[in-house]
Amino acid sequence: MVAEGVDKVLEKVEANGEAALERLFSLLRIASISTDAAYVDDCREAASWCANVLSEIGFEASVKPTSGQPMVVGHYRSSEPNARHVLFYGHYDVQPADPLELWRTPPFEPRLAEEPGNGTVILGRGASDDKGQLMTFVEACRAWREAAGDLPVSVTVLLEGEEESGSPSLGPFLDAHAEELKAELALVCDTGQARSDQPAITTMLRGLLDVEIVVKGPSRDLHSGMYGGPAVNPIRALAGVLAKLHDGDGRVQIPGFYDDVAEVPELQRAQWAHLGRDEADLLAKVGLSTPAGETGRSFLEQIWSRPTAEVNGIVGGYTGPGTKTVIPSEASAKLTFRLVPNQDPEKIRKDFQALVQTSLPADCTVTFKSRGGSPAVGFDIDAEYMRAAAAALETEWGKPAVMMGCGGSIPIVQSFKSVLGMDSLLVGFALDDDRIHSPNEKYNLESFRKGTRSWARILAKLAS
Amino acid sequence: MVAEGVDKVLEKVEANGEAALERLFSLLRIASISTDAAYVDDCREAASWCANVLSEIGFEASVKPTSGQPMVVGHYRSSEPNARHVLFYGHYDVQPADPLELWRTPPFEPRLAEEPGNGTVILGRGASDDKGQLMTFVEACRAWREAAGDLPVSVTVLLEGEEESGSPSLGPFLDAHAEELKAELALVCDTGQARSDQPAITTMLRGLLDVEIVVKGPSRDLHSGMYGGPAVNPIRALAGVLAKLHDGDGRVQIPGFYDDVAEVPELQRAQWAHLGRDEADLLAKVGLSTPAGETGRSFLEQIWSRPTAEVNGIVGGYTGPGTKTVIPSEASAKLTFRLVPNQDPEKIRKDFQALVQTSLPADCTVTFKSRGGSPAVGFDIDAEYMRAAAAALETEWGKPAVMMGCGGSIPIVQSFKSVLGMDSLLVGFALDDDRIHSPNEKYNLESFRKGTRSWARILAKLAS
């Protein structure tokens, strides 16, 4: 069925185009802002809407309560013998829309607009992140059902309503429903492409480790005229520690930091180099002109495949208007480390803390706070499912899928691995200029269309 | 008259003891907190009280309005032929009393108490700073008038009501009344002794220069997962600059910083070494055990005679609870430099700014804010008036006066020099444990008594 079926499915995707857009608009009209208690009813409404749409196309779907926003879970059992079983993940909640005054049209009144370079775009909060993206998958399933009467693989859908508010219910929910949710592979549509004309699979997600350090010196704030000099200054001590964290080539100076870091294969690096990403332009967009970080590593290489140490915040002493001649009793800094596969967050944390301890002057003590780390995740780019998805995408787009890294972390993918033992296939169609989390969020109409077609093809390839 | 007169004056000081204390108590009962608008009437009352007391002892005294708290000015013309003319300065305003709950007795209900090591103490806000101190001089004048019918020198008294709130009216007032206030020498009673049993003259006041630096990198806050590495981090850049400010021996690394710094004469340094100041104890009081600052320089030497650079505050990026993975667009620090005689604040400011400019990585820009600096003041310890005062103090206390430095600055002394061209003689009887600016401020009854006697003797010596 599958081989000859996909063309009809793609025809159905095209035929459904307008109706699919209207369905997406219906979902975008629901202000499902998960971080704001004022929108709790909207979140419920969005969950119900999703469950209804899944039911419409043959899923056994329900809204499942949690202590926060509800989950939507739907099951579809393919009639294909020995059908592969996948779990699709997306989220129906969105970021707050403020500052409202910067929106060209109201954030929850989606509409089409023309944009130079992007063609027709869908404007509205959630258009890209993640309602537009999750609907590419749902519409692909719909087209399969309508064109072929079945899906080529069994599908469980899990739609979360707390992705934008830290997913507090997700871990307990996965634990409690592990049997129901476990599948052979997770499909996640919450990532993007490096170029609008070339598909991408995200195969590597950096991990994250946070450590806050509080350096204490004198037992109380001191007058700098009376104690400045003889009394150790915690701000100066902290600055000294932070200044030691990198060498002149931007390499992190924690002993052993790079021991477990693998180099990206040359082929992949070459692919990245030919993405047409203009480093100068990426920097110019944020007011910079000189690449910082590790000497000799490209922008993408650094962001996708190299570990980093960054100071995200620092505070100590007097920070109000004017001058206060104080030697403060303490100063603190918040750091995060981006980790790559094989780095052990716990080892990095210990090694960093040891470095800080040995770098402080006498009479300074330090305390550390950490929420713990999440290791990086890397998937085998030669795995069967990865090659299948890459082939499907190349057929649709006429260009090979870029095997990308992702600078940030996607906790759900880490949870799927650690709780359910599943690898994830991360395919998404968002673009860097989608303005997610910002006013005037958009999703290219072409992203929505070709995203739907891409999933239709991937489902076919995963079945064959 | 003078030589034989001083003994009678001292007898009068002793005879006046109880009445003098009652007068001080009257002044201490007035809550003349200059920083709080709720106490503006109290400040007026305190000014009137001072003017009345000066009138009582023969001064032509008046309360002079300013745009802030009023000044008290009094004039006494000695009948001695060719009498020297001095200007006495003190301030009638006090610090706020909060936190009130830490006071053992209400701050504006002065009373005597016994304290181990200090004997009888006068408890109350302003007991030491500066009501008790200024009254030592006023009571000395009273004793002279009552015992000898005259003062041995002509005296102008200037009592300020805004010393604790930055003296905003003082500069304009000095300018406007320069002719009226100008004298041969200023006497200032707002300093202290290094030991309770040995008098002191403060001959060197450090200057102050403040500079705030704001380091800017990216044009907006960036996601550390998307830009960490390639984008310069202003916090890291700022930490790097601050870490470069001192070498391993605690010496400030601004080029030329020490060029104009004179070494303290060996005799004076020896005197400081024998003050019995326990450095370990001074540090232990604030939770420290290891002297920081310039290697090989004693605590007192550093505080009284060496220039310093201190970071008083730093802030950048995310400082709230938890973690935010941000590369901030800017970070800032507030620094103050303590300067010693001959250092030019403007030169130091420029040299510091140049050091910062050259220490920043590419793509970081920096802006500087400075309220400007005040140079240090040093007085000639061999000047005639200095030797006269030292002799008077040695006679009273049986020990030579310590020629001290002062870690902080006393702006009035700088103004007397720059506006009125006068040197100042800084003699005070406050002790380190007087708890000025803190709850349970006290002034030893013996400080009040011997302070009054000391001024009686100094007036005699200045006349002869």
Boltz contact constraints between the chains, C-beta under 6 A:
constraints:
  - contact:
      token1: [A, 210]
      token2: [B, 323]
      max_distance: 6.0
  - contact:
      token1: [A, 218]
      token2: [B, 286]
      max_distance: 6.0
  - contact:
      token1: [A, 218]
      token2: [B, 287]
      max_distance: 6.0
  - contact:
      token1: [A, 218]
      token2: [B, 288]
      max_distance: 6.0
  - contact:
      token1: [A, 219]
      token2: [B, 286]
      max_distance: 6.0
  - contact:
      token1: [A, 219]
      token2: [B, 287]
      max_distance: 6.0
  - contact:
      token1: [A, 222]
      token2: [B, 286]
      max_distance: 6.0
  - contact:
      token1: [A, 224]
      token2: [B, 310]
      max_distance: 6.0
  - contact:
      token1: [A, 225]
      token2: [B, 407]
      max_distance: 6.0
  - contact:
      token1: [A, 225]
      token2: [B, 408]
      max_distance: 6.0
  - contact:
      token1: [A, 226]
      token2: [B, 407]
      max_distance: 6.0
  - contact:
      token1: [A, 228]
      token2: [B, 308]
      max_distance: 6.0
  - contact:
      token1: [A, 228]
      token2: [B, 310]
      max_distance: 6.0
  - contact:
      token1: [A, 229]
      token2: [B, 293]
      max_distance: 6.0
  - contact:
      token1: [A, 229]
      token2: [B, 302]
      max_distance: 6.0
  - contact:
      token1: [A, 229]
      token2: [B, 308]
      max_distance: 6.0
  - contact:
      token1: [A, 230]
      token2: [B, 291]
      max_distance: 6.0
  - contact:
      token1: [A, 230]
      token2: [B, 292]
      max_distance: 6.0
  - contact:
      token1: [A, 230]
      token2: [B, 293]
      max_distance: 6.0
  - contact:
      token1: [A, 230]
      token2: [B, 299]
      max_distance: 6.0
  - contact:
      token1: [A, 230]
      token2: [B, 302]
      max_distance: 6.0
  - contact:
      token1: [A, 231]
      token2: [B, 288]
      max_distance: 6.0
  - contact:
      token1: [A, 232]
      token2: [B, 292]
      max_distance: 6.0
  - contact:
      token1: [A, 233]
      token2: [B, 310]
      max_distance: 6.0
  - contact:
      token1: [A, 235]
      token2: [B, 311]
      max_distance: 6.0
  - contact:
      token1: [A, 235]
      token2: [B, 314]
      max_distance: 6.0
  - contact:
      token1: [A, 236]
      token2: [B, 311]
      max_distance: 6.0
  - contact:
      token1: [A, 239]
      token2: [B, 239]
      max_distance: 6.0
  - contact:
      token1: [A, 239]
      token2: [B, 242]
      max_distance: 6.0
  - contact:
      token1: [A, 239]
      token2: [B, 243]
      max_distance: 6.0
  - contact:
      token1: [A, 240]
      token2: [B, 243]
      max_distance: 6.0
  - contact:
      token1: [A, 242]
      token2: [B, 239]
      max_distance: 6.0
  - contact:
      token1: [A, 243]
      token2: [B, 239]
      max_distance: 6.0
  - contact:
      token1: [A, 243]
      token2: [B, 240]
      max_distance: 6.0
  - contact:
      token1: [A, 243]
      token2: [B, 243]
      max_distance: 6.0
  - contact:
      token1: [A, 286]
      token2: [B, 218]
      max_distance: 6.0
  - contact:
      token1: [A, 286]
      token2: [B, 219]
      max_distance: 6.0
  - contact:
      token1: [A, 286]
      token2: [B, 222]
      max_distance: 6.0
  - contact:
      token1: [A, 287]
      token2: [B, 218]
      max_distance: 6.0
  - contact:
      token1: [A, 287]
      token2: [B, 219]
      max_distance: 6.0
  - contact:
      token1: [A, 288]
      token2: [B, 218]
      max_distance: 6.0
  - contact:
      token1: [A, 288]
      token2: [B, 231]
      max_distance: 6.0
  - contact:
      token1: [A, 288]
      token2: [B, 363]
      max_distance: 6.0
  - contact:
      token1: [A, 289]
      token2: [B, 363]
      max_distance: 6.0
  - contact:
      token1: [A, 290]
      token2: [B, 362]
      max_distance: 6.0
  - contact:
      token1: [A, 290]
      token2: [B, 363]
      max_distance: 6.0
  - contact:
      token1: [A, 291]
      token2: [B, 230]
      max_distance: 6.0
  - contact:
      token1: [A, 292]
      token2: [B, 230]
      max_distance: 6.0
  - contact:
      token1: [A, 292]
      token2: [B, 232]
      max_distance: 6.0
  - contact:
      token1: [A, 293]
      token2: [B, 229]
      max_distance: 6.0
  - contact:
      token1: [A, 293]
      token2: [B, 230]
      max_distance: 6.0
  - contact:
      token1: [A, 299]
      token2: [B, 230]
      max_distance: 6.0
  - contact:
      token1: [A, 302]
      token2: [B, 229]
      max_distance: 6.0
  - contact:
      token1: [A, 302]
      token2: [B, 230]
      max_distance: 6.0
  - contact:
      token1: [A, 308]
      token2: [B, 228]
      max_distance: 6.0
  - contact:
      token1: [A, 308]
      token2: [B, 229]
      max_distance: 6.0
  - contact:
      token1: [A, 310]
      token2: [B, 224]
      max_distance: 6.0
  - contact:
      token1: [A, 310]
      token2: [B, 228]
      max_distance: 6.0
  - contact:
      token1: [A, 310]
      token2: [B, 233]
      max_distance: 6.0
  - contact:
      token1: [A, 311]
      token2: [B, 235]
      max_distance: 6.0
  - contact:
      token1: [A, 311]
      token2: [B, 236]
      max_distance: 6.0
  - contact:
      token1: [A, 312]
      token2: [B, 317]
      max_distance: 6.0
  - contact:
      token1: [A, 312]
      token2: [B, 318]
      max_distance: 6.0
  - contact:
      token1: [A, 312]
      token2: [B, 324]
      max_distance: 6.0
  - contact:
      token1: [A, 312]
      token2: [B, 326]
      max_distance: 6.0
  - contact:
      token1: [A, 313]
      token2: [B, 317]
      max_distance: 6.0
  - contact:
      token1: [A, 313]
      token2: [B, 318]
      max_distance: 6.0
  - contact:
      token1: [A, 313]
      token2: [B, 319]
      max_distance: 6.0
  - contact:
      token1: [A, 314]
      token2: [B, 235]
      max_distance: 6.0
  - contact:
      token1: [A, 314]
      token2: [B, 314]
      max_distance: 6.0
  - contact:
      token1: [A, 314]
      token2: [B, 316]
      max_distance: 6.0
  - contact:
      token1: [A, 315]
      token2: [B, 315]
      max_distance: 6.0
  - contact:
      token1: [A, 315]
      token2: [B, 319]
      max_distance: 6.0
  - contact:
      token1: [A, 316]
      token2: [B, 314]
      max_distance: 6.0
  - contact:
      token1: [A, 317]
      token2: [B, 312]
      max_distance: 6.0
  - contact:
      token1: [A, 317]
      token2: [B, 313]
      max_distance: 6.0
  - contact:
      token1: [A, 318]
      token2: [B, 312]
      max_distance: 6.0
  - contact:
      token1: [A, 318]
      token2: [B, 313]
      max_distance: 6.0
  - contact:
      token1: [A, 319]
      token2: [B, 313]
      max_distance: 6.0
  - contact:
      token1: [A, 319]
      token2: [B, 315]
      max_distance: 6.0
  - contact:
      token1: [A, 323]
      token2: [B, 210]
      max_distance: 6.0
  - contact:
      token1: [A, 324]
      token2: [B, 312]
      max_distance: 6.0
  - contact:
      token1: [A, 325]
      token2: [B, 336]
      max_distance: 6.0
  - contact:
      token1: [A, 326]
      token2: [B, 312]
      max_distance: 6.0
  - contact:
      token1: [A, 336]
      token2: [B, 325]
      max_distance: 6.0
  - contact:
      token1: [A, 362]
      token2: [B, 290]
      max_distance: 6.0
  - contact:
      token1: [A, 363]
      token2: [B, 288]
      max_distance: 6.0
  - contact:
      token1: [A, 363]
      token2: [B, 290]
      max_distance: 6.0
  - contact:
      token1: [A, 407]
      token2: [B, 225]
      max_distance: 6.0
  - contact:
      token1: [A, 407]
      token2: [B, 226]
      max_distance: 6.0
  - contact:
      token1: [A, 408]
      token2: [B, 225]
      max_distance: 6.0
